[in-house]
Amino acid sequence: MSTVPQLVVHRDKELMAQAAAARLITKIVDAQSARGNASVALTGGRNGNGLLAALAAQPARDAVDWGRLDIWWSDERFLPDGDPERNATQARAALLDSLPLDIGKIHEMPASDGPYEPEAAAEVYAAQLADAAGAAERALVPSFDVLLLGVGPDTHVASLFPGLPGVRETERTVIAVREAPKPPPTRLSLTLPAIRAAREVWLLAAGEDKAEAARTALSGADEAEAPAAGVYGRERTLWLMDTAAAAGLPSSLFPSAVA
């Protein structure tokens, strides 16, 4: 069932990143208190990495039991392990390498220099997700406490691009994406059904170049042409924005007070 998006608009991208980092720490702590463990699906890109860097600088990060956190990715660039353009490589540099994580709980998507072609790599990651979900869940993916997504200027989220077949996938949880309009052309991505299994989905949008995408996605556009319009969490859907990205939205969509 869809959840009505909630919007939080911050003055600038730096404040947005800091506030989102603090919000994520609180959510992880609450999840660990309630269920013992927590799980988060990360995203790459300018805003996703900005959030991770801000979290690294937060003294409150020590409130998290990092050994009881599972980390997944919503998508990945199909490049060699350690390539600087991989989302996992950037996440490690921004945050993960500085945390006392359980290495067995860091679930990177397969790299291009491994044994798998993209389609097989997608199947491998889908199997890992299903295994983590557990038979008792009767689910194909874990119930991520938070799944992060950056919103592209073309409204793409994860590696689901407007007009490409991946955005219409309804059966699989992970797909290979070929001929992506943004380099690199080959990627792996969670699908809309996998994304919608998350308890909360947070969409990050900062900068003037995201204003039209935000306006389109929040105006009821078709998800096949505006993938960001088709993502939501089971319990909450949260758009975290700066004033530049929210510039094209009617003020009725968010509180007049800007954080």
Secondary structure, 3 states (H helix, E strand, C coil): CCCCCEEEEECCHHHHHHHHHHHHHHHHHHHHHHHCCEEEEECCHHHHHHHHHHHHCCHHHHHCCHHHEEEEECEEECCCCCCCCCHHHHHHHHCHHHCCCCHHHECCCCCCCCCCCHHHHHHHHHHHHHHHHCHHHCCCCCCCCEEEEECCCCCCECCECCCCHHHHCCCCCEEEECCCCCCCCCEEEECHHHHCCCCEEEEEECCHHHHHHHHHHCCCCCCCCCHHHHCCCCCEEEEEEECCCCCCCCHHHCCCCCC
